[in-house]
Each structure stands twice: as C-alpha cells, then as structure tokens.
C-alpha cells in the first residue's frame, strides 16, 4: 500500500518503499475522474506539470497516454531514465563524483544498447556488450542499480529485470608489479592528445590540457586523484597556493596546502612543494575550477595506450606507485635553498625515537622540500612557459 504523504495543489502524493515521493494529478475532465502519475522529483516540477495540465487538459491527457503507451511497448535506457536515476542518487545524498561517474557508466551502456527494450534483454546480450566497455565491474554496478530503481518505480517487473542475473565480480588485488618506468610516463604524457571523438562524446583542447595537468601532478608529486581534485578547486575546498620563486628554473616554484579528508588526519593541512611546471599546471586547473572527471582521464589514457601500442593498461592511480619506486632510484631531495638536513637527522640530534615527533612538535616550515624525479614531461600543445610566467606574476 502507498504511504500517503498528504495533498498538494494538484492532488495527493505518496512515498514509495524506496523513499521516493510520487505526485498525482487528480482532476475531473469532461465528467470523468482522472488520476495521473507524474515523473517528477520536486514540488516545483509538479507545479509546472499541473500548469501544463490546466492550460489544456485534453491535450495533456493525450500526451500522457502517448508517453505511457511508448513505455509499455518499449522501455529503453534513455536519457530521461538516466536523468531520473541521477536525480534519485542526488536525493539519496551520493557525492557529486559518484553521481557523475555513474552517469558516465550508464551513458556507455546506452551507446551500446541503443533503443533495445530492457525487459527483453538476456544475460547473454548484456555480457556481449559488457566486454566492449571500460571498467566492466563498475559498469555492472551502475546498470544493476539503475534497473533496481526502474523496478522500484514500476517501470519493470522484478522478474523482467535483466540485471538480476549479472554478477559483480569480487575486487581482487593484482599481484603484478605496479607503476611504470620513467620512459613510459614521459611517452604517455606526450601521447595525451585531444582525440577527435571518444565514443559519441567530443572533447575540447581545454579538457585535454586539464588531463595532462592532472597527470603531471600525479607523476611529479604522487598525489591521489582526490587530492588533485581539492587542489583544483582552490579556496572553495580550503586549498591555498603560494608562489615561492617565479624563476623558470626554480627548484621549488610554489607550495600548495590542502586539507586531508582521511578520518585519521581529518582537518589537518598537508603541504607539498611544486616544480615550475607543476605550479603552472595547478594555476590552469584552478582557473578551470575543477580537475577532469576520472572517466575522462581513463578515456584519454586508453587512447594514449592505443597510440603507444602499450601492453600494460595505463592508470592514473599507479603513478603514486611509480613515484615511490622511482624516488628510491632517481629521486633528488631539493629544498628552497637546496640545503638543509632531513627530519630523520634532526630527530637523531634531538633524541626523538621517531621523526614524526619532530615534525609534529617542531617542524613549522611552510615550504617543505620536494623529490625531483627528473621527468621530461613535454607535449606539443602545452602553453609556452613565458605566457604562464605572466599569469603567475
């Protein structure tokens, strides 16, 4: 039974088992009582539908019946269904990143499935399409969630849901060596070009530059993608960037401070120092206001892999592993004055059992040293350094 939530200006509304609100228009037209179920997600949208109904009730009824008949005869993974599911995720409080990524996974499915009736698809049909999709595990999760939502809205009967047979493979830790060598990282950066089209989506040169900038930060600093996101958002995410040395050949050009989000260090600022090229990458990302979404990063890296004919899949997250491995072999410890001693050495002199104690209580430097890996990250479309020096000034 519906959980009735009271009345609104057009009729009644109720709550489904999943917590969604459904608005009903209840009016008499030509002497007959009409009850119309609306596919809206807010009082404002319901009021808009009511205004359309009251402008021409007969035309609205005909249009409503047409849409209902189309739904009965064919239920495809349309833009409207994806939009409704996206709105549902937002109401449930899912993060913006989660919603955007899920929408991209569903768009990949939509490009493969076209206008196919979801209720007529078999497990074999879905599996044959799945092998052509990137991130298959996450694509399965996105489709199963969307189809479960369709069931909750009465669009699909439970026994017609093709996603009920799809299995989500358990996430397994790979035993293969992680990270890339220096030559691969440099070649990948040079191959991060603006493709004419990826699937049905075309991307601008600005997106390609943002992808390269995020890649550079991950390679040079070992930063997590979520940290790059906070750096790109700038002051709105509590991030501050400070110019240290504007020279093109500076050892450390700037320091960027951002807030940790992990439970262990929540609210604690972390500071990293940047090379001149990395600093300019930060300036571009902050001017943009955001880092490129992870799905774009995957697609560009996939295109670079194809161009390089690389056997190993290129992943942004593995640059952190690369940073650690390469730092041990190629790393050069540099500071603002290119002098000084390590915290470990200072801890020994002060008699501390751990350098963590020294850092917590005595290290108040706001421009920490950085590890220079000697990367030569060059791309033909990168802006000239002289132009960005004017921006930095």
C-alpha positions in Angstrom: 0.0 0.0 0.0 1.2 3.5 -0.8 2.4 5.6 2.2 0.3 8.7 1.6 2.1 11.9 2.4 -0.8 14.4 2.1 -2.0 16.7 -0.5 -0.5 19.3 -2.9 -2.2 21.8 -5.2 -2.8 19.2 -7.9 -4.0 16.2 -5.8 -2.3 13.8 -3.5 1.2 12.4 -3.1 2.7 9.3 -1.6 6.0 7.7 -0.7 7.3 4.5 -2.3 9.1 1.7 -0.5 12.4 3.2 -1.6 11.6 6.6 0.0 10.8 8.4 -3.3 7.9 10.8 -3.5 5.3 10.4 -6.2 2.9 13.2 -7.2 -0.6 12.6 -8.6 -2.7 15.0 -10.6 -6.4 14.3 -9.6 -8.9 16.2 -11.6 -12.2 15.7 -13.4 -12.1 16.1 -17.2 -15.4 16.0 -19.1 -17.1 14.5 -16.2 -14.6 11.7 -15.6 -12.2 11.5 -12.7 -8.5 11.3 -13.9 -5.6 10.3 -11.8 -2.2 10.9 -13.5 1.1 9.7 -12.0 3.9 12.3 -12.6 7.5 11.5 -13.2 8.9 14.5 -11.3 11.2 14.9 -8.4 10.2 18.1 -6.7 7.1 20.2 -5.7 8.3 22.9 -8.2 8.4 20.4 -11.1 5.0 19.0 -10.1 3.5 22.5 -10.1 5.0 23.0 -13.6 3.2 19.8 -14.8 0.0 21.0 -13.2 0.2 24.3 -15.0 0.6 22.5 -18.4 -2.4 20.3 -17.5 -4.6 23.2 -16.6 -3.7 25.1 -19.8 -5.2 22.3 -22.0 -6.4 19.2 -20.0 -7.4 17.2 -23.1 -4.0 17.7 -24.9 -2.2 16.9 -21.7 -4.2 13.7 -21.3 -3.4 12.6 -24.8 0.3 13.3 -24.4 0.4 11.4 -21.1 -1.3 8.4 -22.7 1.1 8.5 -25.6 4.1 8.5 -23.3 2.6 5.7 -21.2 2.0 3.6 -24.3 5.5 4.1 -25.5 6.7 3.0 -22.1 4.6 -0.1 -22.2 5.7 -1.2 -25.7 9.4 -0.3 -25.3 11.5 0.6 -22.3 15.0 1.6 -23.3 17.9 3.0 -21.3 17.1 6.5 -22.4 18.5 9.9 -21.4 15.3 10.5 -19.4 15.6 7.3 -17.4 19.3 8.0 -16.7 18.4 11.6 -15.7 15.7 10.3 -13.3 18.1 7.8 -11.8 20.7 10.5 -11.4 18.2 12.8 -9.6 17.4 9.8 -7.3 21.1 9.4 -6.4 21.3 13.1 -5.6 18.3 12.8 -3.3 20.0 9.9 -1.6 23.0 12.1 -0.8 25.5 10.4 -3.1 28.6 12.5 -3.8 28.9 14.6 -6.9 31.8 12.4 -8.1 29.8 9.2 -7.6 26.8 10.6 -9.5 28.9 11.9 -12.4 30.8 8.6 -12.7 27.6 6.5 -12.5 26.1 8.7 -15.2 29.1 8.1 -17.5 29.0 4.4 -17.0 25.3 4.4 -17.9 26.0 6.5 -21.0 28.4 3.9 -22.1 25.7 1.3 -21.7 23.2 3.5 -23.6 25.6 3.8 -26.6 25.9 0.0 -26.8 22.2 -0.8 -26.1 20.6 1.9 -28.2 16.7 1.6 -28.2 16.7 -2.1 -27.1 13.9 -3.0 -24.7 15.5 -3.6 -21.4 12.8 -6.1 -20.5 13.7 -8.3 -23.5 17.4 -8.4 -22.9 19.1 -11.7 -21.8 22.1 -12.3 -19.7 24.0 -13.2 -22.9 23.0 -9.9 -24.5 24.4 -7.9 -21.6 27.6 -9.9 -21.4 28.2 -9.5 -25.1 28.0 -5.7 -24.7 29.9 -5.7 -21.4 33.2 -7.0 -22.9 33.4 -3.8 -25.0 33.1 -1.4 -22.0 35.8 0.1 -19.9 35.7 -0.5 -16.2 33.3 -3.5 -16.6 32.9 -4.1 -12.8 31.7 -0.5 -12.2 29.5 -0.6 -15.4 27.8 -3.7 -14.0 27.2 -2.0 -10.6 25.8 1.2 -12.3 23.4 -0.8 -14.6 22.2 -3.1 -11.8 21.5 0.0 -9.6 19.6 1.8 -12.4 17.5 -1.3 -13.2 16.7 -1.7 -9.5 15.5 1.9 -9.5 13.3 1.1 -12.6 11.7 -1.8 -10.7 11.0 0.5 -7.7 9.3 3.0 -10.0 7.1 0.3 -11.5 8.8 0.6 -14.9 10.0 -3.0 -14.9 8.5 -6.1 -13.2 11.0 -7.8 -10.9 11.1 -10.9 -13.0 11.7 -8.8 -16.1 14.8 -7.2 -14.7 17.7 -8.4 -16.9 20.3 -7.1 -14.3 19.2 -9.7 -11.7 21.5 -12.3 -13.3 24.5 -10.0 -13.7 27.2 -10.8 -11.2 29.5 -8.2 -9.8 33.0 -9.7 -9.8 34.8 -9.5 -6.5 37.5 -6.9 -6.4 40.9 -8.7 -6.4 44.3 -7.3 -5.6 46.6 -7.8 -8.5 50.0 -9.5 -7.9 51.6 -7.9 -10.9 54.2 -5.1 -10.4 52.6 -1.7 -10.0 53.7 1.5 -11.5 55.6 2.5 -14.7 59.1 3.3 -15.6 60.3 6.8 -16.4 60.3 6.4 -20.1 56.7 5.1 -20.1 55.5 8.0 -18.0 57.1 10.5 -20.3 55.9 8.8 -23.5 52.3 8.6 -22.1 52.3 12.4 -21.3 53.4 13.2 -24.9 50.6 11.0 -26.2 47.8 12.6 -24.2 46.3 14.3 -27.3 42.9 15.7 -28.0 41.1 13.0 -29.9 38.5 14.0 -32.5 35.9 11.9 -30.7 35.7 9.3 -27.9 32.5 7.2 -28.3 29.8 9.8 -29.0 31.4 12.5 -26.9 33.7 15.0 -28.3 36.2 16.8 -26.0 37.9 20.2 -26.3 41.5 21.0 -26.2 40.9 22.5 -22.8 39.9 19.1 -21.4 43.0 17.5 -23.0 45.2 20.1 -21.2 43.4 19.5 -17.9 44.0 15.8 -18.3 47.8 16.5 -18.9 47.9 18.8 -15.9 46.3 16.3 -13.6 48.7 13.6 -14.9 51.7 15.8 -14.3 50.7 16.5 -10.7 50.2 12.7 -10.1 53.5 11.9 -11.7 55.6 14.6 -10.1 54.1 14.6 -6.6 52.5 11.2 -6.2 49.2 12.9 -5.2 46.0 10.9 -5.0 43.3 11.9 -7.6 41.1 13.2 -4.7 43.9 15.4 -3.6 44.3 16.8 -7.2 40.5 17.5 -7.1 40.9 19.6 -3.9 43.9 21.4 -5.3 42.0 22.2 -8.5 39.0 23.6 -6.5 41.3 26.1 -4.8 40.0 28.2 -2.0 36.5 26.8 -2.2 37.9 23.5 -1.0 40.2 25.1 1.7 43.3 24.9 -0.6 45.8 27.7 -0.6 48.6 28.2 -3.2 51.7 30.3 -2.5 54.3 31.4 -5.0 57.9 30.8 -3.7 60.1 31.5 -6.7 58.8 32.7 -10.1 62.0 31.8 -12.0 61.6 29.3 -14.8 64.5 27.2 -13.4 63.5 27.4 -9.7 64.0 24.3 -7.7 60.7 25.0 -5.9 58.2 27.4 -7.6 55.3 27.2 -5.1 53.8 25.4 -2.2 50.2 24.2 -2.1 48.3 23.4 1.1 45.1 21.3 1.2 43.0 19.7 3.9 43.3 15.9 4.5 40.0 14.1 4.2 41.0 10.8 5.8 39.5 10.0 9.2 42.9 9.7 10.8 44.0 13.2 9.7 40.7 15.0 9.1 41.1 18.7 9.2 44.9 18.6 9.1 46.6 20.5 6.3 49.1 18.8 4.1 51.7 20.9 2.2 53.6 19.9 -1.0 56.1 21.9 -2.9 55.8 22.2 -6.7 58.2 22.5 -9.6 57.7 25.4 -12.0 55.8 23.2 -14.5 53.6 21.6 -11.8 52.8 25.1 -10.4 51.6 26.2 -13.8 49.5 23.1 -14.1 47.9 24.0 -10.7 47.2 27.5 -11.9 45.4 26.2 -15.0 43.3 23.7 -13.1 42.4 26.3 -10.5 41.4 28.7 -13.3 39.2 25.9 -14.7 37.8 25.3 -11.2 37.9 21.5 -11.3 40.0 18.5 -12.2 38.9 16.4 -15.2 36.5 13.7 -14.2 38.0 10.2 -13.7 36.1 8.8 -16.7 37.8 11.4 -19.0 41.2 10.5 -17.5 40.5 6.8 -18.3 39.5 7.5 -21.8 42.5 9.7 -22.6 44.9 7.2 -21.0 43.2 4.5 -23.0 43.7 6.4 -26.2 47.3 7.1 -25.3 47.8 3.4 -24.6 46.4 2.5 -28.1 48.7 5.2 -29.7 51.7 3.8 -28.0 50.6 0.2 -28.5 51.4 -0.5 -24.9 50.5 -3.9 -23.4 50.0 -2.6 -19.9 46.9 -0.7 -19.1 47.6 2.9 -18.1 46.0 4.0 -14.8 46.3 7.4 -13.1 46.4 5.8 -9.6 49.5 3.8 -10.4 51.5 7.0 -10.8 51.6 7.1 -7.0 53.3 3.6 -7.0 55.6 4.9 -9.7 56.6 7.9 -7.7 57.6 5.8 -4.7 59.6 3.3 -6.9 61.3 6.0 -8.9 62.1 8.2 -5.9 64.3 5.4 -4.5 66.3 5.1 -7.7 66.2 8.5 -9.4 64.9 10.9 -6.6 66.8 14.1 -5.8 65.9 15.8 -2.5 65.6 19.6 -3.1 64.6 22.5 -0.9 64.2 26.2 -1.3 67.9 26.8 -0.6 68.8 23.4 -1.9 70.4 22.8 1.5 69.5 21.5 5.0 69.2 18.1 6.5 66.4 15.6 6.8 63.9 15.3 9.7 65.4 11.9 10.5 68.8 13.5 11.0 67.3 16.3 13.1 65.3 13.7 15.2 68.6 11.9 15.9 70.2 15.1 17.3 67.1 16.0 19.3 66.9 12.5 20.8 63.5 11.6 19.3 62.7 8.0 18.7 60.7 8.9 15.6 60.9 11.8 13.1 57.1 12.0 13.4 57.5 13.5 16.8 59.9 16.1 15.4 57.6 17.0 12.6 54.5 17.3 14.9 56.0 19.5 17.5 58.9 21.4 16.0 58.7 21.4 12.2 56.8 24.7 11.3 58.3 25.2 7.8 55.7 26.2 5.2 57.8 25.3 2.2 58.8 21.7 2.5 61.4 20.0 0.4 60.3 18.0 -2.7 61.6 15.0 -4.5 62.7 15.8 -8.0 62.4 12.7 -10.3 64.0 14.5 -13.3 60.9 14.0 -15.6 60.9 15.5 -19.0 57.2 15.8 -19.5 56.7 17.6 -22.8 53.7 17.9 -25.1 53.4 19.8 -28.3 50.2 21.6 -27.2 51.3 22.7 -23.7 51.2 26.6 -23.4 54.6 28.3 -23.6 56.2 28.9 -20.2 56.6 32.6 -20.8 52.8 33.0 -21.0 52.3 31.3 -17.7 55.0 33.3 -16.0 52.9 36.4 -16.8 49.9 34.7 -15.1 52.0 33.7 -12.1 53.2 37.3 -11.7 
